[in-house]
Amino acid sequence: MKLSVIGTGYVGLVSGVCLAHVGHEVQCVDIDADKVDRINLGNCPIHEDGLPKLLTGVLDLRFNATTDLTAAVHSTDLTLIAVGTPFGEERIDLAQIESAARAVGEALATKDGYHVVAVKSTVVPGTTETVVLPILEEASGKKAGADFGVGMNPEFLREGVAVPDFLNPDRIVVGGIDERTRDVMAELYKPFPQTDLIRTTPSTAEMIKYTANSLLATLISFSNEIGNMSAAVGVDVTDVLAGVHLDHRFAPILEHRAEKGERIRPAMLTYLGAGCGFGGSCFPKDVKALAAHAKAHGVDVPVLRGALEVNEHQPEELVKLVADRVDAPARITVLGVAFKPGTDDVRESPTLRIVPRLVELGYDVTVHDPIALDEAEEQFGDTVTYVEEFVDAIKGADAIVLVTSWPEYRLLAEELDDATPLVADGRRFLDPDDYANYVGIGYPADPA
Ligand SMILES: NC(=O)c1ccc[n+]([C@@H]2O[C@H](COP(=O)([O-])OP(=O)(O)OC[C@H]3O[C@@H](n4cnc5c(N)ncnc54)[C@H](O)[C@@H]3O)[C@@H](O)[C@H]2O)c1
């Protein structure tokens, strides 16, 4: 199939390259000419494991990037819109979606033949049919349903593991205004015959995406709330959740292994453990957007509000663990700026709240991240010290605060030699027994 993808961010570029990898002909479009040039030279503008190799494998064969949206739409049968949908002051900001839809509509005005336009960005329910579709009709002078199809195809990939996620999806959701649109969208995913494909309406597709993200965000905030309480009553939240997650509704016993009692153990303990809060470009903005959208429809959503409230508070919980034990001006090393390991994305990372707060409290802060130090510098300027080597960053620190669970930080105990700084674990990633002076979210001050 020939398709164009508008936007070459995490979703647009990964989707475009992976869809070319499975056999489609793909043109990725961006308004950022530098990005387009880099991509066409085989340089990925984002850090994602496996992406550079896939990109070089398809570049100039079945894949290229361009700033010429009209030409890309004219030479393809399907367009995916994968531009950003940040949270504005009070609601989702659809400016990028609206301008991309307008440009696609204008291109459709001069294109012969049927074309499908599908929104891949995360947008609140109703957006595809009440915002994108009218813009496409107005800009093209054509009729949706007759001259072109309109759909919604949410993306579930996770940054850091975006390539394997895209190539092995849990499900594919194809929301279309009619069967013809859904058929074209389903054709795109023919190379994924093992995956459940849900055919539905655009609004349901939009709601599935928000509900999936909101459920995960809510579960994380729930674990964090229980973590804060566990520590206060003197128990370790890790032990608590280990007991809870063995419930067969979370860890089903495999049918064919029932005799041995073998279970599917979802990575709940690590994924849904307690910590200093969720970040990234999706969970915070998506839960806020859904809550705001509910409010606009006169629906109260106390659970979503609660999930956000707990998350707002969690970075402060980690700062408090340090501030209660180490007086300023002490030297504090913060490990990790990316919102999670495997990515250089720092959007809404808890580190962005923790570091300025430590600086404000008068600490001398050193920051380390294996790949996101440039991004860190953009955020913190000259208020902190940046150290490229993890081993150098921890030397002489009075306290070490772990915010991102990069695998190399597992070596922290080995690298500390005889030093015994306070180690504050914001991800419950380290073994408390390895440290003389350990504190962590959900870890009791005086463990039994
Ligand atoms: N990042 C994720 O992990 C993830 C996962 C699932 C869904 N999503 C959703 O996918 C969407 C895209 O997210 P992202 O992280 O890839 O965004 P991003 O900010 O990384 O990338 C957006 C890209 O779109 C380009 N762009 C903006 N307007 C344009 C236009 N009119 N024409 C062409 N290009 C344009 C920008 O230059 C940028 O390169 C969002 O709605 C997001 O919520 C993101």
The ligand as an ORCA input file, in Angstrom:
! r2SCAN-3c Opt
* xyz 0 1
  N       5.011      9.632     22.090
  C       4.331      8.525     22.353
  O       4.820      7.605     23.001
  C       2.921      8.370     21.851
  C       2.296      7.113     21.929
  C       0.996      6.972     21.443
  C       0.333      8.079     20.936
  N       0.949      9.301     20.901
  C       0.224     10.417     20.319
  O       0.712     10.606     18.982
  C       0.720     12.001     18.654
  C       2.105     12.416     18.228
  O       2.972     12.286     19.348
  P       4.568     12.405     19.200
  O       5.145     12.109     20.540
  O       4.988     11.613     18.024
  O       4.685     13.980     18.859
  P       5.974     14.809     18.521
  O       5.769     16.151     19.128
  O       7.197     14.012     18.864
  O       5.945     14.936     16.920
  C       5.015     15.678     16.214
  C       5.633     16.031     14.856
  O       4.623     16.597     14.030
  C       5.214     17.649     13.272
  N       4.148     18.551     12.793
  C       3.375     19.397     13.504
  N       2.480     20.008     12.711
  C       2.687     19.539     11.464
  C       2.076     19.764     10.203
  N       1.063     20.644     10.066
  N       2.535     19.118      9.127
  C       3.568     18.236      9.247
  N       4.179     17.964     10.411
  C       3.751     18.602     11.509
  C       6.196     18.278     14.217
  O       7.182     19.044     13.558
  C       6.773     17.038     14.927
  O       7.901     16.527     14.235
  C       0.183     12.718     19.883
  O      -1.197     12.882     19.740
  C       0.462     11.741     21.012
  O      -0.425     11.904     22.087
  C       2.231      9.469     21.335
*
